[in-house]
Amino acid sequence: MKADTHPKYHTINVKMTDGTVVEMRSTWGKEGDQLALDIDPSVHPAWTGGTSRLLDTGGRVSKFKNKYAGLGF
């Protein structure tokens, strides 16, 4: 096996959106750095069940509905 092919792992602190800090091993940053997350598993719809509504930014949803209105969507 070649030497120095694997990344160096170290301990970092990951700050969740609710303020809790979790200690993890990672290749990101340096030993003891803190990574602040914008979205984490405690608030992301993929892990929480997705009860949030789809936001219509730029009228995309209404354009889609108007374009395909006759197909029964």
C-alpha positions in Angstrom: 0.0 0.0 0.0 1.3 3.5 -0.9 2.2 5.8 2.0 0.3 9.0 2.6 -2.6 8.2 0.3 -5.3 8.5 3.0 -6.4 11.9 4.4 -5.5 12.8 8.0 -8.5 12.5 10.3 -8.8 14.8 13.4 -11.5 15.9 15.9 -13.6 18.9 15.1 -16.7 20.4 16.7 -19.9 20.6 14.6 -22.4 23.2 15.7 -26.0 22.3 14.8 -28.7 24.8 14.0 -30.2 24.6 17.5 -26.9 25.5 19.1 -25.8 22.1 20.3 -22.2 21.1 19.6 -21.2 17.6 18.5 -17.6 16.3 18.4 -16.8 14.4 15.2 -13.8 13.1 13.4 -13.3 14.7 10.0 -10.8 15.7 7.3 -12.3 19.2 7.3 -10.3 22.1 8.8 -7.7 21.6 11.6 -7.8 19.9 15.0 -10.4 21.7 17.2 -12.0 23.8 14.5 -15.7 24.5 14.6 -18.0 23.9 11.7 -21.4 25.7 11.9 -24.2 24.0 9.9 -27.0 25.9 8.1 -29.1 22.7 7.7 -28.7 19.6 9.8 -30.6 16.3 10.3 -32.7 17.8 13.1 -34.4 20.3 10.8 -34.0 19.0 7.2 -37.3 17.7 5.7 -35.6 14.6 4.4 -35.1 13.4 8.0 -38.0 15.0 9.7 -40.8 13.9 7.4 -41.1 16.9 5.1 -44.2 18.7 6.5 -43.0 22.0 5.2 -44.7 23.5 2.1 -43.0 24.1 -1.2 -42.1 27.7 -1.7 -43.0 29.1 -5.1 -39.9 31.2 -5.9 -40.1 33.0 -9.2 -43.5 31.5 -10.0 -42.1 28.2 -11.1 -44.7 26.0 -9.5 -47.6 28.2 -11.0 -45.9 28.1 -14.4 -45.7 24.3 -14.3 -49.3 24.0 -13.2 -50.5 26.3 -15.9 -48.5 24.5 -18.6 -49.7 21.1 -17.6 -53.2 22.0 -16.3 -55.0 19.7 -18.8 -53.2 16.6 -17.7 -54.8 16.4 -14.3 -51.9 17.3 -12.0 
